[in-house]
């Protein structure tokens, strides 16, 4: 066996960002499919912490409550600024 002596660096921050991004995308799609305005619903959830703003379709509500609201907001702001 050929074992490399280099230490592998794991970047949890990048993994967390990717996970949050995927959750937002899944929630957005579920809300859109069910006929809601995804932006309004997600904003309502972030402001109120009331998960009933998010549909249960496709597990969207279960997914969004796994992420802290400040993390959701941070990811949304980062993406907004990145796309300026």
N, C-alpha and C positions, 0 to 999 in steps of 0.2 A: 504494500500500500504506500502511496505517495501522499504524505501529510504535509501541508504547507504550514510553516511556523508563523505566518502573518496573522495578526489579530483581526477578526472580522468586526467591522463597525456597523452597528445597527442604529438606524435613525428613526426613532419612534415618532418624532414630530412629523416627518414626511408621511409615514404610514397613517397617522391619525388624520392628517389633512386629507389624504386620499379617501379614507373611510368617511369623513364628514362630507366631502364632495359627493361621493357616491350616494350617501343617504339623502342629501338635498336633492340630487337628481331623481332618485327613486320617488321621493315624496312629491316633488314637482310633477312628475309624469302621472302619478296616481291621482293627484288633484285635478290635473288637466283632463284625464280620461273620464273622471266622474263628473265633469262639467263645472268645476269650481274655478275661480280665479286664483291660481296658485300663489301669486305674489301677495295678494290680500290675505289669504289664509295663512301663509307662512309668517307674514308680519303680525297678524293677529295672535298667532301662537307665541312668537318671540316676545311680544309686549305683555301678554296676559299669563303665560305659562299654563294655558288651558289647552290640553291636547285634543279637545273636541273640535278645534279648528282644523285638525288634520283627519282626513278620511282613514278608515281602517282598511280600505281596499289595498290589496297587495302588501299588507303588513306595514303600510306607511306610518301609521300612528305608533306602532311598536318600535319602529326604527328611530323616529325622531326623538322619542323620549330617552333614548340611549345616549344622546349628545346633550351636553349642557348648552343652554341658550346662548351664553357668551361665546362658546365655541362656534355655534352656528353663525352668530353675528360677525365674529372675527373672520370666518371663512368667506362670508358674503362680501364684507368690506375689502378683503384682500383681492378677491376676484374682480370686484368693481374697479379698484385702483389699478390693478394689473391691465385692465382693458381700456384704460383712458387713452 
